[in-house]
Amino acid sequence: MANSTMVTEFILLGSPDGWNMSFLYFTVFPLTYLVTLLGNLLIITVTTADHNLHTPMYFFLRNLSILDMCFISITVPNACVNSITGNRAISVAGCATQIFLVIFCAGVELLFLSIMAWDRYVAICQPLQYPIIMNPQLCVRMTLASLLSGLVYAGVHTGNTFRLSFCHSNVVHQFFCDVPSLLKLSCSDITSNMVLLLVSTIIIVGGSFGIIILSYIHIFSTVLKVPNKAPGKAFSTCTPHILVVSIFLSSGTGVYMRPSASSDTLQDMLLSAFYTMVPPFLNPFIYSLRNKQVNEAVWRVLGRELFSRK
């Protein structure tokens, strides 16, 4: 602590030593970002314009699409610009803002996915009570509660990170600011930070994953018990959902829970890319664009638009 100096900015490491990742920043990242924006924007437009999709399920899908556009916009554009300009410096305030927004979006994304799984459970397992349980007021309240929880969750972790002193280096071994990378640079005692990460992961991540898995277990068991329901359709719909959630949770948990001593820079970057980019990229395809109702709504909206121009 005696030799510590005040850090005024951080340097985001674009590539691990010995690796040239220009291909990712010039092709994979921009293409993924563009497809993600277009896919989610299409979902937002269709679910807003088509009154047949004004249901709780599509209300949450629209919210998820808005969130995903924000989530991927926090990290990818900045990483691409940094690679093009060669300027990888980020101020302490900018780094804190990026950490806050990433944690906020990741936390709310997890809560939205949990709510959507529970919504499907109610729709399939309690269809007669679905309109009563999933009323508009409850949907809005759950959305606001998720956003507020995300703000508190992000605020606690961001504040707990930036109370530390940073003296080992100002080079962040990541393409964006995140908590694990900054903890490696700290010369303060990070025990409380690691305990907070562990406890919050067990409660938030474990709880959400439990809700999602239990919801799908009940869905599968209900579908298998009813002869006139098609189990293949339920499995083909729910399995990709579980796959995306598993990618999101496993990669995110891998980044935040791995011991610093055994951490590998390249692996950390790849895992971070997975949990910040893959779910926003895949969600439009898995949750909506494979959905018959959404596809029909797309053509209805396009048809009205073309007809209005004639």
ChimeraX commands (.cxc) that place a marker at each C-alpha (Angstrom):
marker #1 position 0.00,0.00,0.00 radius 0.5
marker #1 position 2.89,2.37,0.69 radius 0.5
marker #1 position 4.13,2.10,-2.90 radius 0.5
marker #1 position 0.69,2.45,-4.44 radius 0.5
marker #1 position 0.02,5.22,-6.94 radius 0.5
marker #1 position -3.27,6.78,-7.92 radius 0.5
marker #1 position -4.56,5.17,-11.12 radius 0.5
marker #1 position -6.23,7.74,-13.39 radius 0.5
marker #1 position -6.90,5.44,-16.34 radius 0.5
marker #1 position -6.78,1.81,-17.39 radius 0.5
marker #1 position -5.43,0.23,-20.58 radius 0.5
marker #1 position -7.67,-2.43,-22.11 radius 0.5
marker #1 position -5.56,-5.28,-23.45 radius 0.5
marker #1 position -6.89,-6.06,-26.92 radius 0.5
marker #1 position -5.09,-9.39,-27.29 radius 0.5
marker #1 position -3.15,-11.73,-25.00 radius 0.5
marker #1 position 0.62,-11.79,-25.44 radius 0.5
marker #1 position 1.54,-13.71,-28.58 radius 0.5
marker #1 position -1.97,-13.61,-30.03 radius 0.5
marker #1 position -3.25,-11.42,-32.85 radius 0.5
marker #1 position -7.02,-11.04,-32.50 radius 0.5
marker #1 position -7.49,-8.37,-35.19 radius 0.5
marker #1 position -9.64,-10.81,-37.17 radius 0.5
marker #1 position -12.17,-10.92,-34.32 radius 0.5
marker #1 position -12.35,-7.16,-33.92 radius 0.5
marker #1 position -12.62,-6.42,-37.65 radius 0.5
marker #1 position -14.98,-9.20,-38.75 radius 0.5
marker #1 position -16.54,-11.46,-36.07 radius 0.5
marker #1 position -17.35,-8.74,-33.53 radius 0.5
marker #1 position -18.89,-6.23,-36.02 radius 0.5
marker #1 position -20.91,-8.91,-37.84 radius 0.5
marker #1 position -22.19,-10.40,-34.59 radius 0.5
marker #1 position -23.11,-6.93,-33.35 radius 0.5
marker #1 position -24.93,-6.01,-36.57 radius 0.5
marker #1 position -26.93,-9.27,-36.73 radius 0.5
marker #1 position -27.81,-8.94,-33.03 radius 0.5
marker #1 position -29.10,-5.39,-33.49 radius 0.5
marker #1 position -31.12,-6.26,-36.59 radius 0.5
marker #1 position -32.61,-9.43,-35.09 radius 0.5
marker #1 position -33.62,-7.80,-31.82 radius 0.5
marker #1 position -34.88,-4.65,-33.56 radius 0.5
marker #1 position -37.09,-6.82,-35.77 radius 0.5
marker #1 position -38.55,-8.53,-32.68 radius 0.5
marker #1 position -39.20,-5.19,-30.98 radius 0.5
marker #1 position -40.89,-3.78,-34.09 radius 0.5
marker #1 position -43.08,-6.81,-34.75 radius 0.5
marker #1 position -44.18,-7.39,-31.15 radius 0.5
marker #1 position -45.07,-3.70,-30.86 radius 0.5
marker #1 position -46.85,-3.30,-34.21 radius 0.5
marker #1 position -48.84,-6.55,-34.25 radius 0.5
marker #1 position -51.70,-6.55,-31.72 radius 0.5
marker #1 position -51.90,-10.35,-31.81 radius 0.5
marker #1 position -48.55,-10.42,-30.01 radius 0.5
marker #1 position -49.63,-8.15,-27.16 radius 0.5
marker #1 position -49.44,-10.98,-24.64 radius 0.5
marker #1 position -47.26,-11.51,-21.54 radius 0.5
marker #1 position -44.90,-13.86,-23.41 radius 0.5
marker #1 position -44.14,-11.31,-26.14 radius 0.5
marker #1 position -44.09,-8.44,-23.65 radius 0.5
marker #1 position -41.14,-10.13,-21.95 radius 0.5
marker #1 position -39.56,-11.01,-25.32 radius 0.5
marker #1 position -39.70,-7.34,-26.30 radius 0.5
marker #1 position -38.08,-6.35,-23.01 radius 0.5
marker #1 position -35.41,-9.00,-23.48 radius 0.5
marker #1 position -34.66,-7.75,-27.00 radius 0.5
marker #1 position -34.28,-4.16,-25.78 radius 0.5
marker #1 position -31.98,-5.35,-23.01 radius 0.5
marker #1 position -29.91,-7.49,-25.38 radius 0.5
marker #1 position -29.34,-4.54,-27.71 radius 0.5
marker #1 position -28.08,-2.52,-24.75 radius 0.5
marker #1 position -26.02,-5.43,-23.36 radius 0.5
marker #1 position -23.97,-6.05,-26.50 radius 0.5
marker #1 position -23.63,-2.30,-27.17 radius 0.5
marker #1 position -21.73,-1.77,-23.91 radius 0.5
marker #1 position -18.68,-3.79,-24.92 radius 0.5
marker #1 position -18.48,-4.66,-28.62 radius 0.5
marker #1 position -18.51,-1.22,-30.33 radius 0.5
marker #1 position -15.92,0.15,-27.90 radius 0.5
marker #1 position -13.66,-2.90,-28.43 radius 0.5
marker #1 position -13.88,-2.52,-32.22 radius 0.5
marker #1 position -13.16,1.23,-32.11 radius 0.5
marker #1 position -10.20,0.65,-29.78 radius 0.5
marker #1 position -8.79,-1.92,-32.19 radius 0.5
marker #1 position -9.16,0.43,-35.17 radius 0.5
marker #1 position -7.74,3.55,-33.48 radius 0.5
marker #1 position -5.16,1.78,-31.32 radius 0.5
marker #1 position -6.24,3.90,-28.36 radius 0.5
marker #1 position -7.07,1.43,-25.59 radius 0.5
marker #1 position -7.12,3.87,-22.67 radius 0.5
marker #1 position -10.27,4.20,-20.59 radius 0.5
marker #1 position -10.77,6.55,-17.65 radius 0.5
marker #1 position -11.53,5.26,-14.17 radius 0.5
marker #1 position -15.04,6.74,-14.43 radius 0.5
marker #1 position -15.51,5.13,-17.85 radius 0.5
marker #1 position -14.31,1.79,-16.51 radius 0.5
marker #1 position -16.68,2.02,-13.52 radius 0.5
marker #1 position -19.57,2.89,-15.83 radius 0.5
marker #1 position -18.81,-0.07,-18.09 radius 0.5
marker #1 position -18.61,-2.47,-15.15 radius 0.5
marker #1 position -21.88,-1.14,-13.72 radius 0.5
marker #1 position -23.72,-1.47,-17.04 radius 0.5
marker #1 position -22.36,-4.96,-17.81 radius 0.5
marker #1 position -23.35,-6.29,-14.38 radius 0.5
marker #1 position -26.73,-4.55,-14.58 radius 0.5
marker #1 position -27.55,-6.02,-18.01 radius 0.5
marker #1 position -26.25,-9.49,-17.09 radius 0.5
marker #1 position -28.28,-9.52,-13.86 radius 0.5
marker #1 position -31.48,-8.29,-15.49 radius 0.5
marker #1 position -30.99,-10.72,-18.41 radius 0.5
marker #1 position -30.85,-13.61,-15.95 radius 0.5
marker #1 position -34.00,-12.40,-14.17 radius 0.5
marker #1 position -35.84,-11.93,-17.47 radius 0.5
marker #1 position -34.91,-15.45,-18.59 radius 0.5
marker #1 position -36.20,-16.79,-15.26 radius 0.5
marker #1 position -39.47,-14.89,-15.59 radius 0.5
marker #1 position -39.92,-16.12,-19.17 radius 0.5
marker #1 position -39.37,-19.74,-18.12 radius 0.5
marker #1 position -41.93,-19.30,-15.33 radius 0.5
marker #1 position -44.34,-17.66,-17.80 radius 0.5
marker #1 position -44.11,-20.74,-20.04 radius 0.5
marker #1 position -44.67,-22.98,-17.00 radius 0.5
marker #1 position -47.90,-21.15,-16.11 radius 0.5
marker #1 position -49.07,-21.12,-19.75 radius 0.5
marker #1 position -48.56,-24.86,-20.23 radius 0.5
marker #1 position -49.19,-26.28,-16.77 radius 0.5
marker #1 position -51.98,-23.89,-15.65 radius 0.5
marker #1 position -53.55,-22.69,-18.92 radius 0.5
marker #1 position -56.98,-21.86,-17.43 radius 0.5
marker #1 position -55.46,-19.60,-14.77 radius 0.5
marker #1 position -52.84,-18.07,-17.07 radius 0.5
marker #1 position -54.76,-14.84,-17.91 radius 0.5
marker #1 position -55.47,-14.28,-14.20 radius 0.5
marker #1 position -51.94,-15.02,-12.96 radius 0.5
marker #1 position -50.04,-13.28,-15.76 radius 0.5
marker #1 position -52.10,-10.09,-15.74 radius 0.5
marker #1 position -50.62,-6.86,-17.17 radius 0.5
marker #1 position -50.04,-5.36,-13.72 radius 0.5
marker #1 position -47.97,-8.34,-12.59 radius 0.5
marker #1 position -45.93,-8.29,-15.81 radius 0.5
marker #1 position -45.06,-4.62,-15.35 radius 0.5
marker #1 position -44.25,-5.12,-11.67 radius 0.5
marker #1 position -41.95,-8.06,-12.39 radius 0.5
marker #1 position -40.16,-6.04,-15.08 radius 0.5
marker #1 position -39.68,-3.04,-12.77 radius 0.5
marker #1 position -38.56,-5.32,-9.93 radius 0.5
marker #1 position -35.98,-6.93,-12.24 radius 0.5
marker #1 position -34.64,-3.53,-13.31 radius 0.5
marker #1 position -34.46,-2.27,-9.73 radius 0.5
marker #1 position -32.75,-5.48,-8.57 radius 0.5
marker #1 position -30.25,-5.10,-11.41 radius 0.5
marker #1 position -29.47,-1.53,-10.36 radius 0.5
marker #1 position -28.87,-2.55,-6.74 radius 0.5
marker #1 position -26.85,-5.63,-7.75 radius 0.5
marker #1 position -24.65,-3.64,-10.13 radius 0.5
marker #1 position -24.24,-0.76,-7.68 radius 0.5
marker #1 position -23.07,-3.02,-4.87 radius 0.5
marker #1 position -20.46,-4.84,-6.97 radius 0.5
marker #1 position -19.22,-1.67,-8.69 radius 0.5
marker #1 position -18.91,0.23,-5.42 radius 0.5
marker #1 position -17.21,-2.67,-3.69 radius 0.5
marker #1 position -14.68,-2.91,-6.55 radius 0.5
marker #1 position -13.75,0.76,-6.76 radius 0.5
marker #1 position -13.20,1.16,-3.04 radius 0.5
marker #1 position -9.97,-0.81,-3.62 radius 0.5
marker #1 position -6.53,0.60,-4.37 radius 0.5
marker #1 position -4.90,-0.34,-7.69 radius 0.5
marker #1 position -1.12,-0.42,-7.76 radius 0.5
marker #1 position 0.10,-3.59,-9.49 radius 0.5
marker #1 position -0.61,-2.26,-12.98 radius 0.5
marker #1 position -3.21,-0.33,-14.94 radius 0.5
marker #1 position -3.38,-2.87,-17.79 radius 0.5
marker #1 position -6.73,-4.69,-17.80 radius 0.5
marker #1 position -6.34,-8.13,-19.37 radius 0.5
marker #1 position -9.70,-8.01,-21.08 radius 0.5
marker #1 position -11.37,-6.25,-24.04 radius 0.5
marker #1 position -13.66,-4.42,-21.59 radius 0.5
marker #1 position -13.59,-3.54,-17.89 radius 0.5
marker #1 position -14.86,-6.29,-15.61 radius 0.5
marker #1 position -14.60,-7.03,-11.91 radius 0.5
marker #1 position -12.26,-10.09,-12.01 radius 0.5
marker #1 position -9.69,-8.24,-14.15 radius 0.5
marker #1 position -9.61,-5.28,-11.76 radius 0.5
marker #1 position -9.32,-7.51,-8.69 radius 0.5
marker #1 position -6.06,-8.85,-10.15 radius 0.5
marker #1 position -4.69,-5.29,-10.25 radius 0.5
marker #1 position -5.60,-4.42,-6.68 radius 0.5
marker #1 position -3.07,-4.17,-3.87 radius 0.5
marker #1 position -5.88,-4.14,-1.28 radius 0.5
marker #1 position -7.39,-7.12,0.51 radius 0.5
marker #1 position -9.98,-8.55,-1.89 radius 0.5
marker #1 position -11.37,-11.20,0.47 radius 0.5
marker #1 position -14.68,-9.37,0.95 radius 0.5
marker #1 position -14.99,-8.93,-2.82 radius 0.5
marker #1 position -14.51,-12.64,-3.46 radius 0.5
marker #1 position -16.99,-13.54,-0.70 radius 0.5
marker #1 position -19.55,-11.12,-2.15 radius 0.5
marker #1 position -19.08,-12.60,-5.64 radius 0.5
marker #1 position -19.47,-16.14,-4.29 radius 0.5
marker #1 position -22.56,-15.38,-2.20 radius 0.5
marker #1 position -24.26,-13.37,-4.94 radius 0.5
marker #1 position -23.52,-16.10,-7.49 radius 0.5
marker #1 position -25.02,-18.78,-5.27 radius 0.5
marker #1 position -28.14,-16.72,-4.50 radius 0.5
marker #1 position -28.82,-14.93,-7.80 radius 0.5
marker #1 position -27.38,-17.32,-10.36 radius 0.5
marker #1 position -28.22,-20.51,-8.47 radius 0.5
marker #1 position -31.73,-19.31,-7.65 radius 0.5
marker #1 position -32.49,-18.22,-11.20 radius 0.5
marker #1 position -31.08,-21.39,-12.71 radius 0.5
marker #1 position -33.16,-23.41,-10.24 radius 0.5
marker #1 position -36.35,-21.58,-11.28 radius 0.5
marker #1 position -35.59,-22.15,-14.97 radius 0.5
marker #1 position -34.80,-25.85,-14.58 radius 0.5
marker #1 position -37.80,-26.54,-12.33 radius 0.5
marker #1 position -40.10,-24.70,-14.73 radius 0.5
marker #1 position -38.93,-26.80,-17.67 radius 0.5
marker #1 position -39.11,-30.03,-15.66 radius 0.5
marker #1 position -42.77,-29.29,-14.87 radius 0.5
marker #1 position -43.39,-28.36,-18.52 radius 0.5
marker #1 position -41.88,-31.61,-19.79 radius 0.5
marker #1 position -43.76,-33.73,-17.25 radius 0.5
marker #1 position -47.06,-32.01,-18.08 radius 0.5
marker #1 position -46.60,-32.40,-21.84 radius 0.5
marker #1 position -45.72,-36.09,-21.48 radius 0.5
marker #1 position -48.85,-36.72,-19.39 radius 0.5
marker #1 position -51.25,-35.15,-21.90 radius 0.5
marker #1 position -51.83,-37.41,-24.94 radius 0.5
marker #1 position -53.01,-34.67,-27.31 radius 0.5
marker #1 position -49.95,-32.46,-26.74 radius 0.5
marker #1 position -46.90,-32.86,-28.95 radius 0.5
marker #1 position -43.86,-33.57,-26.73 radius 0.5
marker #1 position -41.50,-33.14,-29.67 radius 0.5
marker #1 position -42.54,-29.51,-30.12 radius 0.5
marker #1 position -42.08,-28.76,-26.42 radius 0.5
marker #1 position -38.64,-30.38,-26.38 radius 0.5
marker #1 position -37.54,-28.60,-29.57 radius 0.5
marker #1 position -38.65,-25.26,-28.08 radius 0.5
marker #1 position -37.40,-25.65,-24.52 radius 0.5
marker #1 position -34.08,-27.36,-25.21 radius 0.5
marker #1 position -32.55,-24.37,-27.07 radius 0.5
marker #1 position -33.72,-22.11,-24.25 radius 0.5
marker #1 position -31.89,-24.25,-21.71 radius 0.5
marker #1 position -28.82,-24.35,-23.98 radius 0.5
marker #1 position -28.58,-20.53,-24.18 radius 0.5
marker #1 position -29.11,-20.18,-20.43 radius 0.5
marker #1 position -26.41,-22.79,-19.80 radius 0.5
marker #1 position -23.93,-20.98,-22.10 radius 0.5
marker #1 position -24.72,-17.66,-20.42 radius 0.5
marker #1 position -24.39,-18.98,-16.86 radius 0.5
marker #1 position -21.42,-21.30,-17.37 radius 0.5
marker #1 position -19.30,-18.72,-19.22 radius 0.5
marker #1 position -20.22,-15.89,-16.85 radius 0.5
marker #1 position -19.63,-18.02,-13.76 radius 0.5
marker #1 position -16.36,-19.25,-15.26 radius 0.5
marker #1 position -15.09,-15.67,-15.58 radius 0.5
marker #1 position -16.17,-14.48,-12.15 radius 0.5
marker #1 position -15.51,-17.58,-10.07 radius 0.5
marker #1 position -12.13,-18.76,-11.36 radius 0.5
marker #1 position -9.21,-18.18,-8.95 radius 0.5
marker #1 position -6.93,-15.36,-10.13 radius 0.5
marker #1 position -3.83,-17.51,-9.86 radius 0.5
marker #1 position -5.15,-20.07,-12.35 radius 0.5
marker #1 position -6.71,-17.52,-14.69 radius 0.5
marker #1 position -5.69,-17.58,-18.35 radius 0.5
marker #1 position -6.07,-14.33,-20.32 radius 0.5
marker #1 position -7.16,-15.90,-23.61 radius 0.5
marker #1 position -9.65,-18.19,-21.89 radius 0.5
marker #1 position -11.05,-15.28,-19.87 radius 0.5
marker #1 position -11.53,-13.23,-23.05 radius 0.5
marker #1 position -13.30,-16.07,-24.84 radius 0.5
marker #1 position -15.58,-16.76,-21.87 radius 0.5
marker #1 position -16.36,-13.04,-21.57 radius 0.5
marker #1 position -17.20,-12.88,-25.27 radius 0.5
marker #1 position -19.53,-15.85,-24.79 radius 0.5
marker #1 position -21.58,-14.41,-21.93 radius 0.5
marker #1 position -21.74,-10.85,-23.32 radius 0.5
marker #1 position -22.29,-11.66,-27.02 radius 0.5
marker #1 position -23.72,-15.15,-27.57 radius 0.5
marker #1 position -27.03,-14.84,-25.63 radius 0.5
marker #1 position -27.99,-11.47,-27.22 radius 0.5
marker #1 position -27.05,-12.93,-30.62 radius 0.5
marker #1 position -28.99,-16.19,-30.23 radius 0.5
marker #1 position -32.06,-15.01,-28.30 radius 0.5
marker #1 position -33.90,-13.55,-31.33 radius 0.5
marker #1 position -33.49,-16.82,-33.24 radius 0.5
marker #1 position -34.33,-19.16,-30.37 radius 0.5
marker #1 position -37.12,-17.28,-28.64 radius 0.5
marker #1 position -38.85,-15.58,-31.53 radius 0.5
marker #1 position -37.71,-16.06,-35.13 radius 0.5
marker #1 position -38.26,-19.84,-34.88 radius 0.5
marker #1 position -41.75,-19.08,-33.58 radius 0.5
marker #1 position -44.61,-19.52,-36.07 radius 0.5
marker #1 position -46.64,-16.68,-34.55 radius 0.5
marker #1 position -43.72,-14.26,-34.87 radius 0.5
marker #1 position -43.00,-15.30,-38.46 radius 0.5
marker #1 position -46.63,-14.75,-39.40 radius 0.5
marker #1 position -46.61,-11.39,-37.63 radius 0.5
marker #1 position -43.49,-10.34,-39.54 radius 0.5
marker #1 position -45.26,-10.94,-42.86 radius 0.5
marker #1 position -48.41,-9.14,-41.63 radius 0.5
marker #1 position -46.40,-6.09,-40.59 radius 0.5
marker #1 position -44.40,-6.12,-43.83 radius 0.5
marker #1 position -47.60,-6.55,-45.82 radius 0.5
marker #1 position -49.24,-3.57,-44.13 radius 0.5
marker #1 position -46.12,-1.48,-44.72 radius 0.5
marker #1 position -45.95,-2.36,-48.41 radius 0.5
marker #1 position -49.69,-1.82,-48.86 radius 0.5
marker #1 position -49.55,1.60,-47.19 radius 0.5
marker #1 position -46.83,2.72,-49.63 radius 0.5
marker #1 position -48.88,1.86,-52.70 radius 0.5
marker link #1:1,2 radius 0.2
marker link #1:2,3 radius 0.2
marker link #1:3,4 radius 0.2
marker link #1:4,5 radius 0.2
marker link #1:5,6 radius 0.2
marker link #1:6,7 radius 0.2
marker link #1:7,8 radius 0.2
marker link #1:8,9 radius 0.2
marker link #1:9,10 radius 0.2
marker link #1:10,11 radius 0.2
marker link #1:11,12 radius 0.2
marker link #1:12,13 radius 0.2
marker link #1:13,14 radius 0.2
marker link #1:14,15 radius 0.2
marker link #1:15,16 radius 0.2
marker link #1:16,17 radius 0.2
marker link #1:17,18 radius 0.2
marker link #1:18,19 radius 0.2
marker link #1:19,20 radius 0.2
marker link #1:20,21 radius 0.2
marker link #1:21,22 radius 0.2
marker link #1:22,23 radius 0.2
marker link #1:23,24 radius 0.2
marker link #1:24,25 radius 0.2
marker link #1:25,26 radius 0.2
marker link #1:26,27 radius 0.2
marker link #1:27,28 radius 0.2
marker link #1:28,29 radius 0.2
marker link #1:29,30 radius 0.2
marker link #1:30,31 radius 0.2
marker link #1:31,32 radius 0.2
marker link #1:32,33 radius 0.2
marker link #1:33,34 radius 0.2
marker link #1:34,35 radius 0.2
marker link #1:35,36 radius 0.2
marker link #1:36,37 radius 0.2
marker link #1:37,38 radius 0.2
marker link #1:38,39 radius 0.2
marker link #1:39,40 radius 0.2
marker link #1:40,41 radius 0.2
marker link #1:41,42 radius 0.2
marker link #1:42,43 radius 0.2
marker link #1:43,44 radius 0.2
marker link #1:44,45 radius 0.2
marker link #1:45,46 radius 0.2
marker link #1:46,47 radius 0.2
marker link #1:47,48 radius 0.2
marker link #1:48,49 radius 0.2
marker link #1:49,50 radius 0.2
marker link #1:50,51 radius 0.2
marker link #1:51,52 radius 0.2
marker link #1:52,53 radius 0.2
marker link #1:53,54 radius 0.2
marker link #1:54,55 radius 0.2
marker link #1:55,56 radius 0.2
marker link #1:56,57 radius 0.2
marker link #1:57,58 radius 0.2
marker link #1:58,59 radius 0.2
marker link #1:59,60 radius 0.2
marker link #1:60,61 radius 0.2
marker link #1:61,62 radius 0.2
marker link #1:62,63 radius 0.2
marker link #1:63,64 radius 0.2
marker link #1:64,65 radius 0.2
marker link #1:65,66 radius 0.2
marker link #1:66,67 radius 0.2
marker link #1:67,68 radius 0.2
marker link #1:68,69 radius 0.2
marker link #1:69,70 radius 0.2
marker link #1:70,71 radius 0.2
marker link #1:71,72 radius 0.2
marker link #1:72,73 radius 0.2
marker link #1:73,74 radius 0.2
marker link #1:74,75 radius 0.2
marker link #1:75,76 radius 0.2
marker link #1:76,77 radius 0.2
marker link #1:77,78 radius 0.2
marker link #1:78,79 radius 0.2
marker link #1:79,80 radius 0.2
marker link #1:80,81 radius 0.2
marker link #1:81,82 radius 0.2
marker link #1:82,83 radius 0.2
marker link #1:83,84 radius 0.2
marker link #1:84,85 radius 0.2
marker link #1:85,86 radius 0.2
marker link #1:86,87 radius 0.2
marker link #1:87,88 radius 0.2
marker link #1:88,89 radius 0.2
marker link #1:89,90 radius 0.2
marker link #1:90,91 radius 0.2
marker link #1:91,92 radius 0.2
marker link #1:92,93 radius 0.2
marker link #1:93,94 radius 0.2
marker link #1:94,95 radius 0.2
marker link #1:95,96 radius 0.2
marker link #1:96,97 radius 0.2
marker link #1:97,98 radius 0.2
marker link #1:98,99 radius 0.2
marker link #1:99,100 radius 0.2
marker link #1:100,101 radius 0.2
marker link #1:101,102 radius 0.2
marker link #1:102,103 radius 0.2
marker link #1:103,104 radius 0.2
marker link #1:104,105 radius 0.2
marker link #1:105,106 radius 0.2
marker link #1:106,107 radius 0.2
marker link #1:107,108 radius 0.2
marker link #1:108,109 radius 0.2
marker link #1:109,110 radius 0.2
marker link #1:110,111 radius 0.2
marker link #1:111,112 radius 0.2
marker link #1:112,113 radius 0.2
marker link #1:113,114 radius 0.2
marker link #1:114,115 radius 0.2
marker link #1:115,116 radius 0.2
marker link #1:116,117 radius 0.2
marker link #1:117,118 radius 0.2
marker link #1:118,119 radius 0.2
marker link #1:119,120 radius 0.2
marker link #1:120,121 radius 0.2
marker link #1:121,122 radius 0.2
marker link #1:122,123 radius 0.2
marker link #1:123,124 radius 0.2
marker link #1:124,125 radius 0.2
marker link #1:125,126 radius 0.2
marker link #1:126,127 radius 0.2
marker link #1:127,128 radius 0.2
marker link #1:128,129 radius 0.2
marker link #1:129,130 radius 0.2
marker link #1:130,131 radius 0.2
marker link #1:131,132 radius 0.2
marker link #1:132,133 radius 0.2
marker link #1:133,134 radius 0.2
marker link #1:134,135 radius 0.2
marker link #1:135,136 radius 0.2
marker link #1:136,137 radius 0.2
marker link #1:137,138 radius 0.2
marker link #1:138,139 radius 0.2
marker link #1:139,140 radius 0.2
marker link #1:140,141 radius 0.2
marker link #1:141,142 radius 0.2
marker link #1:142,143 radius 0.2
marker link #1:143,144 radius 0.2
marker link #1:144,145 radius 0.2
marker link #1:145,146 radius 0.2
marker link #1:146,147 radius 0.2
marker link #1:147,148 radius 0.2
marker link #1:148,149 radius 0.2
marker link #1:149,150 radius 0.2
marker link #1:150,151 radius 0.2
marker link #1:151,152 radius 0.2
marker link #1:152,153 radius 0.2
marker link #1:153,154 radius 0.2
marker link #1:154,155 radius 0.2
marker link #1:155,156 radius 0.2
marker link #1:156,157 radius 0.2
marker link #1:157,158 radius 0.2
marker link #1:158,159 radius 0.2
marker link #1:159,160 radius 0.2
marker link #1:160,161 radius 0.2
marker link #1:161,162 radius 0.2
marker link #1:162,163 radius 0.2
marker link #1:163,164 radius 0.2
marker link #1:164,165 radius 0.2
marker link #1:165,166 radius 0.2
marker link #1:166,167 radius 0.2
marker link #1:167,168 radius 0.2
marker link #1:168,169 radius 0.2
marker link #1:169,170 radius 0.2
marker link #1:170,171 radius 0.2
marker link #1:171,172 radius 0.2
marker link #1:172,173 radius 0.2
marker link #1:173,174 radius 0.2
marker link #1:174,175 radius 0.2
marker link #1:175,176 radius 0.2
marker link #1:176,177 radius 0.2
marker link #1:177,178 radius 0.2
marker link #1:178,179 radius 0.2
marker link #1:179,180 radius 0.2
marker link #1:180,181 radius 0.2
marker link #1:181,182 radius 0.2
marker link #1:182,183 radius 0.2
marker link #1:183,184 radius 0.2
marker link #1:184,185 radius 0.2
marker link #1:185,186 radius 0.2
marker link #1:186,187 radius 0.2
marker link #1:187,188 radius 0.2
marker link #1:188,189 radius 0.2
marker link #1:189,190 radius 0.2
marker link #1:190,191 radius 0.2
marker link #1:191,192 radius 0.2
marker link #1:192,193 radius 0.2
marker link #1:193,194 radius 0.2
marker link #1:194,195 radius 0.2
marker link #1:195,196 radius 0.2
marker link #1:196,197 radius 0.2
marker link #1:197,198 radius 0.2
marker link #1:198,199 radius 0.2
marker link #1:199,200 radius 0.2
marker link #1:200,201 radius 0.2
marker link #1:201,202 radius 0.2
marker link #1:202,203 radius 0.2
marker link #1:203,204 radius 0.2
marker link #1:204,205 radius 0.2
marker link #1:205,206 radius 0.2
marker link #1:206,207 radius 0.2
marker link #1:207,208 radius 0.2
marker link #1:208,209 radius 0.2
marker link #1:209,210 radius 0.2
marker link #1:210,211 radius 0.2
marker link #1:211,212 radius 0.2
marker link #1:212,213 radius 0.2
marker link #1:213,214 radius 0.2
marker link #1:214,215 radius 0.2
marker link #1:215,216 radius 0.2
marker link #1:216,217 radius 0.2
marker link #1:217,218 radius 0.2
marker link #1:218,219 radius 0.2
marker link #1:219,220 radius 0.2
marker link #1:220,221 radius 0.2
marker link #1:221,222 radius 0.2
marker link #1:222,223 radius 0.2
marker link #1:223,224 radius 0.2
marker link #1:224,225 radius 0.2
marker link #1:225,226 radius 0.2
marker link #1:226,227 radius 0.2
marker link #1:227,228 radius 0.2
marker link #1:228,229 radius 0.2
marker link #1:229,230 radius 0.2
marker link #1:230,231 radius 0.2
marker link #1:231,232 radius 0.2
marker link #1:232,233 radius 0.2
marker link #1:233,234 radius 0.2
marker link #1:234,235 radius 0.2
marker link #1:235,236 radius 0.2
marker link #1:236,237 radius 0.2
marker link #1:237,238 radius 0.2
marker link #1:238,239 radius 0.2
marker link #1:239,240 radius 0.2
marker link #1:240,241 radius 0.2
marker link #1:241,242 radius 0.2
marker link #1:242,243 radius 0.2
marker link #1:243,244 radius 0.2
marker link #1:244,245 radius 0.2
marker link #1:245,246 radius 0.2
marker link #1:246,247 radius 0.2
marker link #1:247,248 radius 0.2
marker link #1:248,249 radius 0.2
marker link #1:249,250 radius 0.2
marker link #1:250,251 radius 0.2
marker link #1:251,252 radius 0.2
marker link #1:252,253 radius 0.2
marker link #1:253,254 radius 0.2
marker link #1:254,255 radius 0.2
marker link #1:255,256 radius 0.2
marker link #1:256,257 radius 0.2
marker link #1:257,258 radius 0.2
marker link #1:258,259 radius 0.2
marker link #1:259,260 radius 0.2
marker link #1:260,261 radius 0.2
marker link #1:261,262 radius 0.2
marker link #1:262,263 radius 0.2
marker link #1:263,264 radius 0.2
marker link #1:264,265 radius 0.2
marker link #1:265,266 radius 0.2
marker link #1:266,267 radius 0.2
marker link #1:267,268 radius 0.2
marker link #1:268,269 radius 0.2
marker link #1:269,270 radius 0.2
marker link #1:270,271 radius 0.2
marker link #1:271,272 radius 0.2
marker link #1:272,273 radius 0.2
marker link #1:273,274 radius 0.2
marker link #1:274,275 radius 0.2
marker link #1:275,276 radius 0.2
marker link #1:276,277 radius 0.2
marker link #1:277,278 radius 0.2
marker link #1:278,279 radius 0.2
marker link #1:279,280 radius 0.2
marker link #1:280,281 radius 0.2
marker link #1:281,282 radius 0.2
marker link #1:282,283 radius 0.2
marker link #1:283,284 radius 0.2
marker link #1:284,285 radius 0.2
marker link #1:285,286 radius 0.2
marker link #1:286,287 radius 0.2
marker link #1:287,288 radius 0.2
marker link #1:288,289 radius 0.2
marker link #1:289,290 radius 0.2
marker link #1:290,291 radius 0.2
marker link #1:291,292 radius 0.2
marker link #1:292,293 radius 0.2
marker link #1:293,294 radius 0.2
marker link #1:294,295 radius 0.2
marker link #1:295,296 radius 0.2
marker link #1:296,297 radius 0.2
marker link #1:297,298 radius 0.2
marker link #1:298,299 radius 0.2
marker link #1:299,300 radius 0.2
marker link #1:300,301 radius 0.2
marker link #1:301,302 radius 0.2
marker link #1:302,303 radius 0.2
marker link #1:303,304 radius 0.2
marker link #1:304,305 radius 0.2
marker link #1:305,306 radius 0.2
marker link #1:306,307 radius 0.2
marker link #1:307,308 radius 0.2
marker link #1:308,309 radius 0.2
marker link #1:309,310 radius 0.2
view
